[in-house]
């Protein structure tokens, strides 16, 4: 079943290639959406795709890339909108 999720990852997640690695993982899972830095210690991910694949991305988010330290992951499940065709890094705040 296709779903959408907003994922907020908190911890040492900026300056450690978290966004770039999230993009690689999401694309490898066939997910679409985006990732961006939100403030000094958070990354926001909005993702769409198969629920099981989103769950794999959430599981990965608890670890992140090697230099990251993840303190918390919050997930807000939403209805699938089919809004995205790719997975991108957003640089706007």
Secondary structure, DSSP 8 states (H G I E B T S, - for coil): -EEEEEEEEEEE-SSSSHHHHHHHHHHHTT-EEEEEEEETTEEEEEEEEEHHHHHHHHHHHTT-STT-EEEEEEEEEEE-----SSEEE----
